[in-house]
Amino acid sequence: MEAGVIQTQISRLQSKHRQLDQKIEDHEQRSLTNNPIELQRLKKLKLSLKDQITQLQSSLVPDISA
């Protein structure tokens, strides 16, 4: 995959990650109406996005031959 395409995907995923971070913060601030299952789902999705971002970023770094 081209570096430009990968960078675009990383940017898109980072944007989604920030949006989820805001949703999680909003849920935590509304602790009286907080749905723990929904909060857990959002956190897992956020972690999944972070893993995807990390994987794409590592694909941009060339392998170093020993």
Number of C-alpha atoms within 10 A of each C-alpha: 7 7 13 10 10 16 15 11 16 20 13 12 17 17 13 16 20 12 13 18 15 12 15 18 12 12 18 15 11 10 10 8 9 13 12 12 9 12 16 12 12 17 17 12 15 21 14 13 19 17 12 16 21 12 12 16 15 11 13 14 9 7 8 5 4 3
